[in-house]
Amino acid sequence: MYLKTGLLTLLTILILSGCSRVGPEMMSRDRFDYTSAVADSWKEQLLMNIVRIRYFDWTAFVSIDQIITAYTMEHTGSARFTLRTPISQLYTNDQADVSWVGKFSERPTILYKPLSGKKYVRALLTPAQPVSIPALMETGWPADQLGRITIRSVNGFYNTNSKFDVVHHADPLFARFLLMLKKIQSRDAMRVSIVRDSLEDSSDEIRIQGRSVLQILVAMAVVGVQLPEEHKESGIAPPIQPISNEDLSGLPPLMTIKSGSVKPESSYVAVQYLDMWYWIDNRDHFAKRSLQYALTLITCLTVMSHPGGVLLFR
């Protein structure tokens, strides 16, 4: 009996040690898990910075430079059998000793790098390169929403201009330009040239200046964050004074960020700040796209090597 049990256990050990692998099986799972985690962390980091700006708090970005994961799986087994001649029909001193030890370990290493110094200036404070705006439009980004985010002014007519404690509503002619831009995009009739030198004003040219990422985030924060009433009453959140109470542009806010004391059950992204929750509703597709565009601008737009200039539409 001991002999049969021992042989069966040993066979099981050999099967487990020969068939257990971590390489190919773990690759697919880890790739998607880490991709999802990185994407969610970027969304949360961006939303947190937008909320912090609304409270006049400092913005900070940390990038993930490298992710390394090492796996180790070990199997150790042993078996010993001693078969002796029975002393009598009722007693035998057969012996069977079987042991098995399995060990699995995962050692992830994640390298973080804070955005600071020249990289901070380049990524957040440098205006978007004008050539990038039509390039993104050609990839299918809606021209009107992209213009709301990236364009600072058109021939001297300004987009919504927020300066922390004051907000200027967008000029009505700026809103009309966005509508025209959307029509041009739908007809595939856009022709763009980049001019590096200053030119005299011309009636058949449209001059566009881009925003910096920090200007974009300030605009989203000042208009988009819905503050809790207790923060308004206590003065924790500074008041924002609009220049002109009437908004003649008809343009909606870039995003609506809701707030409450309880974490929402369903949200696109949610963060906690000053014991309150702030989130973007999962059904607010306009706000979701705005956040996605801002993330794209932070990660790739401001690092394009094309020299700056004025974007001209003829």
C-alpha positions as CSV (number, residue, x, y, z in Angstrom):
1,M,0.0,0.0,0.0
2,Y,2.8,2.4,0.9
3,L,4.6,1.5,-2.3
4,K,1.6,2.3,-4.5
5,T,1.0,5.6,-2.7
6,G,4.6,6.6,-3.0
7,L,4.9,5.9,-6.6
8,L,1.7,7.8,-7.4
9,T,2.9,10.9,-5.5
10,L,6.3,10.8,-7.2
11,L,4.6,10.6,-10.6
12,T,2.5,13.6,-9.7
13,I,5.7,15.6,-8.8
14,L,7.3,14.7,-12.1
15,I,4.3,15.8,-14.0
16,L,4.0,19.1,-12.2
17,S,7.6,20.0,-12.5
18,G,7.7,19.1,-16.2
19,C,4.6,20.9,-17.3
20,S,4.6,24.2,-15.2
21,R,5.9,27.1,-17.2
22,V,5.7,30.8,-16.5
23,G,7.1,32.4,-19.7
24,P,4.6,32.3,-22.6
25,E,1.6,31.9,-20.3
26,M,2.4,35.0,-18.3
27,M,3.3,37.3,-21.2
28,S,-0.1,37.9,-22.5
29,R,-1.6,38.5,-19.1
30,D,1.1,40.8,-17.9
31,R,1.2,42.9,-21.1
32,F,-2.5,43.8,-20.9
33,D,-2.5,44.2,-17.1
34,Y,0.5,46.6,-17.1
35,T,-0.9,48.5,-20.1
36,S,-4.2,49.0,-18.4
37,A,-2.5,50.0,-15.1
38,V,-0.3,52.6,-16.9
39,A,-3.2,54.1,-18.8
40,D,-5.3,54.4,-15.7
41,S,-2.5,56.0,-13.7
42,W,-1.9,58.6,-16.4
43,K,-5.6,59.5,-16.4
44,E,-5.7,59.7,-12.6
45,Q,-2.5,61.8,-12.6
46,L,-3.8,64.3,-15.1
47,L,-7.2,64.6,-13.4
48,M,-5.5,65.1,-10.0
49,N,-3.3,67.9,-11.5
50,I,-6.4,69.6,-13.0
51,V,-8.1,69.5,-9.6
52,R,-5.0,70.8,-7.8
53,I,-4.8,73.7,-10.2
54,R,-8.3,74.7,-9.3
55,Y,-7.2,74.9,-5.7
56,F,-4.0,76.9,-6.7
57,D,-1.9,73.9,-5.7
58,W,1.3,72.8,-7.4
59,T,1.3,70.5,-10.4
60,A,3.6,67.5,-10.6
61,F,4.0,64.8,-13.2
62,V,5.9,61.5,-12.8
63,S,6.6,59.3,-15.8
64,I,7.1,55.6,-15.8
65,D,10.4,55.0,-17.6
66,Q,10.7,51.2,-17.3
67,I,8.9,48.2,-16.1
68,I,10.8,44.9,-15.5
69,T,9.2,41.8,-14.1
70,A,11.1,38.6,-13.3
71,Y,9.5,35.3,-12.5
72,T,10.9,32.2,-10.7
73,M,9.3,28.8,-10.4
74,E,11.0,26.0,-8.6
75,H,10.0,22.4,-7.9
76,T,11.8,20.2,-5.4
77,G,10.7,16.6,-4.7
78,S,12.1,13.5,-3.2
79,A,10.9,10.0,-2.4
80,R,12.3,7.1,-0.4
81,F,10.9,3.6,-0.1
82,T,12.0,0.8,2.2
83,L,10.5,-2.6,1.5
84,R,11.2,-5.3,4.0
85,T,10.1,-8.9,4.6
86,P,7.0,-9.0,6.8
87,I,7.5,-10.4,10.3
88,S,4.1,-11.9,10.3
89,Q,1.0,-11.8,8.3
90,L,-0.4,-9.0,10.5
91,Y,2.6,-6.8,10.5
92,T,5.1,-5.3,8.1
93,N,7.7,-2.6,8.5
94,D,7.6,-1.2,5.0
95,Q,8.4,2.5,4.9
96,A,7.6,5.3,2.4
97,D,8.8,8.9,2.7
98,V,7.6,11.4,0.0
99,S,8.2,15.2,0.0
100,W,7.6,18.0,-2.5
101,V,8.2,21.7,-2.3
102,G,7.0,24.2,-4.9
103,K,8.1,27.9,-5.0
104,F,6.8,30.7,-7.2
105,S,8.0,34.3,-7.0
106,E,7.5,37.6,-8.9
107,R,9.8,40.5,-8.7
108,P,8.5,43.6,-10.5
109,T,10.8,46.6,-10.8
110,I,9.3,49.9,-11.9
111,L,11.4,53.0,-12.5
112,Y,9.8,56.4,-12.1
113,K,11.1,59.8,-13.1
114,P,9.6,63.1,-12.0
115,L,9.1,65.8,-14.7
116,S,11.4,68.7,-13.7
117,G,13.8,71.3,-15.0
118,K,14.1,71.7,-18.7
119,K,11.8,68.8,-19.4
120,Y,9.1,70.4,-17.3
121,V,9.5,73.7,-19.2
122,R,9.5,71.9,-22.6
123,A,6.5,69.7,-21.8
124,L,4.2,72.1,-19.9
125,L,5.2,75.7,-20.6
126,T,6.1,75.6,-24.3
127,P,3.2,76.4,-26.7
128,A,2.1,73.6,-28.9
129,Q,3.8,73.6,-32.3
130,P,1.4,75.0,-34.9
131,V,2.2,72.2,-37.3
132,S,1.0,69.7,-34.9
133,I,-2.6,71.0,-34.9
134,P,-3.5,70.2,-38.5
135,A,-1.4,67.0,-38.3
136,L,-3.7,65.8,-35.5
137,M,-6.8,66.9,-37.5
138,E,-5.7,64.8,-40.4
139,T,-5.7,61.7,-38.1
140,G,-9.4,62.2,-37.5
141,W,-9.5,64.3,-34.3
142,P,-12.6,66.6,-34.5
143,A,-11.3,70.0,-35.5
144,D,-13.7,72.0,-33.3
145,Q,-12.9,70.2,-30.1
146,L,-9.2,70.0,-30.9
147,G,-9.2,73.7,-31.6
148,R,-10.9,74.4,-28.2
149,I,-8.1,72.6,-26.5
150,T,-4.9,73.5,-28.5
151,I,-5.6,77.0,-30.0
152,R,-4.9,80.1,-28.0
153,S,-6.0,82.8,-30.5
154,V,-7.0,83.2,-34.2
155,N,-6.1,86.6,-35.8
156,G,-6.3,88.2,-32.3
157,F,-9.6,86.6,-31.3
158,Y,-9.0,84.5,-28.2
159,N,-10.2,81.2,-27.0
160,T,-11.4,80.9,-23.4
161,N,-8.5,82.4,-21.5
162,S,-8.1,81.5,-17.8
163,K,-5.5,83.1,-15.5
164,F,-6.1,81.2,-12.3
165,D,-8.4,83.7,-10.6
166,V,-10.1,85.2,-13.6
167,V,-11.6,83.7,-16.8
168,H,-12.2,85.4,-20.1
169,H,-14.9,83.9,-22.2
170,A,-14.1,83.0,-25.8
171,D,-14.7,85.6,-28.5
172,P,-17.8,84.9,-30.6
173,L,-15.6,85.1,-33.8
174,F,-13.3,82.5,-32.3
175,A,-16.3,80.2,-32.0
176,R,-17.3,80.9,-35.6
177,F,-13.8,80.0,-36.7
178,L,-14.1,76.6,-35.0
179,L,-17.3,75.9,-36.9
180,M,-15.7,76.9,-40.1
181,L,-12.7,74.6,-39.3
182,K,-15.0,71.7,-38.7
183,K,-16.7,72.2,-42.1
184,I,-13.3,72.4,-43.9
185,Q,-12.3,69.2,-42.2
186,S,-15.4,67.4,-43.2
187,R,-14.8,68.4,-46.9
188,D,-11.1,67.5,-46.8
189,A,-10.4,71.0,-48.1
190,M,-7.7,72.0,-45.6
191,R,-4.4,73.3,-47.0
192,V,-1.8,74.4,-44.5
193,S,1.6,76.1,-44.6
194,I,4.1,77.0,-41.8
195,V,5.7,80.4,-41.8
196,R,8.7,81.0,-39.5
197,D,9.3,84.7,-40.3
198,S,6.9,87.5,-39.4
199,L,4.7,88.7,-42.2
200,E,2.4,91.6,-42.6
201,D,-1.2,91.1,-41.9
202,S,-3.2,90.0,-44.9
203,S,-7.0,89.7,-45.3
204,D,-6.7,86.2,-46.9
205,E,-4.6,84.7,-44.1
206,I,-5.7,83.2,-40.8
207,R,-3.0,83.2,-38.1
208,I,-3.2,80.6,-35.3
209,Q,-1.2,80.6,-32.0
210,G,-1.1,77.4,-30.0
211,R,-1.5,76.9,-26.2
212,S,0.9,75.4,-23.8
213,V,-0.1,72.3,-21.9
214,L,-0.3,74.2,-18.7
215,Q,-2.6,76.8,-20.3
216,I,-4.8,73.9,-21.4
217,L,-4.9,72.4,-17.9
218,V,-5.7,75.8,-16.3
219,A,-8.6,76.3,-18.7
220,M,-10.0,72.9,-17.9
221,A,-9.6,73.5,-14.1
222,V,-11.0,76.9,-13.8
223,V,-14.2,76.2,-15.8
224,G,-14.6,72.5,-15.5
225,V,-14.2,71.6,-11.8
226,Q,-17.5,71.6,-9.9
227,L,-16.5,72.6,-6.3
228,P,-18.1,71.2,-3.2
229,E,-20.3,73.7,-1.4
230,E,-18.4,73.3,1.8
231,H,-15.1,74.3,0.0
232,K,-16.8,77.3,-1.4
233,E,-18.2,78.4,1.9
234,S,-15.0,77.8,3.8
235,G,-12.8,79.6,1.2
236,I,-10.6,76.6,0.7
237,A,-11.2,76.8,-3.0
238,P,-10.4,80.4,-4.3
239,P,-13.2,82.1,-6.2
240,I,-13.0,82.7,-9.9
241,Q,-14.1,86.0,-11.3
242,P,-15.4,85.9,-14.9
243,I,-14.6,88.9,-17.1
244,S,-18.1,89.7,-18.5
245,N,-20.9,87.7,-17.0
246,E,-22.4,86.9,-20.4
247,D,-20.8,84.2,-22.5
248,L,-21.6,85.1,-26.1
249,S,-19.5,82.3,-27.7
250,G,-21.9,79.5,-26.9
251,L,-19.0,77.1,-26.4
252,P,-19.5,74.4,-23.7
253,P,-16.8,73.8,-21.1
254,L,-14.0,71.5,-22.1
255,M,-15.0,69.1,-19.4
256,T,-17.2,68.8,-16.4
257,I,-15.5,67.4,-13.3
258,K,-18.0,66.4,-10.6
259,S,-17.3,66.3,-6.9
260,G,-18.7,64.6,-3.8
261,S,-17.9,63.0,-0.5
262,V,-18.4,59.4,-1.7
263,K,-16.5,57.7,-4.4
264,P,-18.7,57.2,-7.5
265,E,-19.6,53.6,-8.4
266,S,-19.2,54.2,-12.1
267,S,-16.8,56.7,-13.5
268,Y,-14.3,57.1,-16.3
269,V,-11.6,58.3,-13.8
270,A,-11.8,59.4,-10.2
271,V,-9.3,60.8,-7.7
272,Q,-9.5,61.8,-4.0
273,Y,-8.2,65.3,-2.9
274,L,-8.8,67.1,0.4
275,D,-11.1,64.3,1.6
276,M,-13.4,64.8,-1.4
277,W,-13.8,62.7,-4.6
278,Y,-13.6,64.3,-8.1
279,W,-14.5,62.4,-11.2
280,I,-15.5,62.4,-14.9
281,D,-18.8,60.6,-15.6
282,N,-18.4,57.6,-17.8
283,R,-21.3,58.8,-20.0
284,D,-19.7,62.2,-20.6
285,H,-18.0,61.5,-23.9
286,F,-17.1,65.1,-24.6
287,A,-15.1,65.3,-21.3
288,K,-13.6,61.9,-21.9
289,R,-12.3,62.9,-25.3
290,S,-10.9,66.2,-23.9
291,L,-8.9,64.3,-21.3
292,Q,-7.6,61.9,-23.9
293,Y,-6.5,64.7,-26.2
294,A,-4.8,66.5,-23.3
295,L,-3.0,63.2,-22.5
296,T,-1.8,62.9,-26.1
297,L,-0.6,66.5,-26.1
298,I,1.4,65.9,-22.9
299,T,3.0,62.7,-24.1
300,C,3.9,63.5,-27.7
301,L,2.8,66.9,-29.0
302,T,5.3,69.2,-27.2
303,V,8.2,67.0,-28.0
304,M,7.9,67.3,-31.7
305,S,11.1,68.8,-33.2
306,H,9.5,71.1,-35.8
307,P,10.4,74.7,-35.1
308,G,7.7,77.1,-33.9
309,G,5.9,79.6,-36.0
310,V,2.6,81.0,-37.0
311,L,0.1,78.6,-38.7
312,L,-1.5,80.2,-41.8
313,F,-4.7,79.1,-43.5
314,R,-5.1,80.4,-47.0
